[in-house]
Amino acid sequence: MSRDPDKPLPPDDLAPRLYEVFSVLGPLYRRVSRKVELNEPVEGLSTGVRAVLDLLRAHGPMTVPQMGRAQAISRQFVQRMVNDATAHGLVEAVPNPAHRRSSLIRLTDAGRTAIDTVIARESALLREVGGDLTDADVDTCVRVLTRMLEVFEDVDVN
């Protein structure tokens, strides 16, 4: 039986197709993480510190709890990564006008340079993907992954 590729799948058919996404996403994430870790001596960034810098680059100054929620990781882990980044002069704590006891963390000039360098190198690698992928393909991929992420939004990471 042939299905209309533009018609939404029923849940019993959708679940195994989404499992295929997980089956690709896990190894992809681990390979990218290893690649970042292999380049750590060059930039001085672990995967965790890189994630903090990337988040601050994209969203501006944030508190540690905000970063934890945004990345679905524990506040304690984020704090360790912020401590590492601070020790390397990549981020700094600044007063938070909205909350006296929870400082905002922001990139330093060195942190911005480090994450910009990493992103430039990763962008060069991503250009190698090539193939016949279209803007619509990428939009669909992001939409599917975002929908999957929404299902697990309330998973407690602390």
MORAWO-V986629 format. One record per pair of residues at least 12 apart in sequence whose C-alpha atoms are under 10 Angstrom apart, sorted by the first residue. I is the first residue (numbers start at 1). J is the second residue. D is the distance in whole Angstrom. If there is no record, write none. Layout:
# MORAWO-V986629
i | j | d
I | J | D
I | J | D
This chain:
# MORAWO-V986629
i | j | d
18 | 144 | 9
18 | 145 | 9
18 | 148 | 8
21 | 141 | 10
21 | 144 | 9
21 | 145 | 8
21 | 148 | 10
22 | 145 | 10
22 | 148 | 10
25 | 145 | 10
32 | 47 | 9
32 | 122 | 9
33 | 46 | 9
33 | 47 | 6
33 | 48 | 9
33 | 50 | 10
34 | 46 | 10
34 | 47 | 8
35 | 47 | 9
35 | 122 | 10
36 | 48 | 10
36 | 50 | 8
36 | 118 | 8
36 | 122 | 9
37 | 50 | 10
39 | 118 | 9
40 | 118 | 10
42 | 114 | 10
42 | 118 | 10
43 | 113 | 10
43 | 114 | 6
43 | 115 | 9
43 | 117 | 8
43 | 118 | 7
44 | 85 | 9
44 | 88 | 8
44 | 90 | 10
44 | 114 | 8
45 | 81 | 10
45 | 84 | 9
45 | 85 | 8
45 | 88 | 9
45 | 90 | 10
45 | 111 | 10
45 | 114 | 8
45 | 115 | 9
45 | 118 | 9
46 | 81 | 9
46 | 84 | 9
46 | 85 | 9
47 | 81 | 9
48 | 77 | 8
48 | 78 | 8
48 | 80 | 9
48 | 81 | 6
48 | 82 | 9
48 | 84 | 9
48 | 85 | 9
49 | 78 | 8
49 | 80 | 9
49 | 81 | 5
49 | 82 | 7
49 | 83 | 9
49 | 84 | 7
49 | 85 | 6
49 | 86 | 10
49 | 90 | 9
49 | 91 | 10
49 | 115 | 10
50 | 81 | 9
50 | 85 | 9
50 | 111 | 10
50 | 114 | 9
50 | 115 | 7
50 | 118 | 8
50 | 119 | 10
51 | 67 | 9
51 | 71 | 8
51 | 78 | 9
51 | 81 | 9
51 | 115 | 9
52 | 64 | 9
52 | 67 | 7
52 | 68 | 9
52 | 71 | 9
52 | 78 | 7
52 | 79 | 10
52 | 81 | 7
52 | 82 | 7
52 | 85 | 8
52 | 91 | 9
52 | 105 | 10
52 | 106 | 10
52 | 107 | 9
52 | 115 | 10
53 | 81 | 10
53 | 82 | 9
53 | 85 | 8
53 | 90 | 8
53 | 91 | 8
53 | 105 | 10
53 | 106 | 9
53 | 107 | 7
53 | 108 | 10
53 | 111 | 7
53 | 112 | 8
53 | 114 | 8
53 | 115 | 6
53 | 116 | 9
54 | 107 | 10
54 | 111 | 10
54 | 112 | 9
54 | 114 | 10
54 | 115 | 6
54 | 116 | 9
54 | 118 | 9
54 | 119 | 9
55 | 67 | 7
55 | 70 | 8
55 | 71 | 8
55 | 106 | 10
55 | 107 | 10
55 | 115 | 10
56 | 91 | 9
56 | 105 | 8
56 | 106 | 6
56 | 107 | 7
56 | 111 | 10
56 | 112 | 9
56 | 115 | 10
57 | 106 | 9
57 | 107 | 7
57 | 111 | 9
57 | 112 | 7
57 | 115 | 8
57 | 116 | 9
59 | 106 | 10
60 | 104 | 9
60 | 105 | 9
60 | 106 | 7
60 | 107 | 8
61 | 91 | 10
61 | 92 | 10
61 | 93 | 9
61 | 94 | 9
61 | 96 | 9
61 | 103 | 9
61 | 104 | 6
61 | 105 | 5
61 | 106 | 4
61 | 107 | 7
62 | 93 | 10
62 | 94 | 10
62 | 96 | 9
62 | 102 | 10
62 | 103 | 8
62 | 104 | 5
62 | 105 | 5
62 | 106 | 7
62 | 107 | 10
63 | 75 | 10
63 | 78 | 10
63 | 79 | 10
63 | 93 | 9
63 | 94 | 10
63 | 96 | 8
63 | 99 | 9
63 | 102 | 6
63 | 103 | 6
63 | 104 | 5
63 | 105 | 6
63 | 106 | 9
64 | 76 | 9
64 | 77 | 9
64 | 78 | 6
64 | 79 | 6
64 | 80 | 10
64 | 81 | 10
64 | 82 | 8
64 | 102 | 8
64 | 103 | 8
64 | 104 | 8
64 | 105 | 7
65 | 78 | 8
65 | 79 | 9
65 | 102 | 9
65 | 158 | 10
66 | 78 | 10
66 | 104 | 10
67 | 79 | 9
67 | 105 | 9
68 | 157 | 8
68 | 158 | 9
69 | 153 | 9
69 | 154 | 10
69 | 156 | 9
69 | 157 | 8
69 | 158 | 9
70 | 153 | 10
71 | 157 | 10
72 | 149 | 10
72 | 152 | 9
72 | 153 | 8
72 | 154 | 9
72 | 155 | 8
72 | 156 | 8
72 | 157 | 6
72 | 158 | 9
73 | 155 | 10
73 | 156 | 9
73 | 157 | 5
73 | 158 | 7
74 | 156 | 8
74 | 157 | 5
74 | 158 | 5
75 | 157 | 8
75 | 158 | 6
76 | 157 | 10
76 | 158 | 8
77 | 157 | 10
77 | 158 | 9
82 | 105 | 8
82 | 106 | 10
85 | 107 | 9
85 | 108 | 10
85 | 111 | 8
86 | 105 | 9
86 | 106 | 10
86 | 107 | 9
86 | 108 | 9
86 | 111 | 9
88 | 110 | 9
88 | 111 | 9
89 | 107 | 9
89 | 108 | 7
89 | 109 | 9
89 | 110 | 7
89 | 111 | 7
90 | 106 | 9
90 | 107 | 6
90 | 108 | 5
90 | 109 | 7
90 | 110 | 5
90 | 111 | 4
90 | 112 | 7
90 | 113 | 9
90 | 114 | 8
90 | 115 | 9
91 | 105 | 6
91 | 106 | 5
91 | 107 | 4
91 | 108 | 5
91 | 109 | 9
91 | 110 | 8
91 | 111 | 6
91 | 112 | 9
92 | 104 | 8
92 | 105 | 6
92 | 106 | 6
92 | 107 | 6
92 | 108 | 6
92 | 111 | 9
93 | 105 | 5
93 | 106 | 6
93 | 107 | 9
93 | 108 | 10
94 | 106 | 7
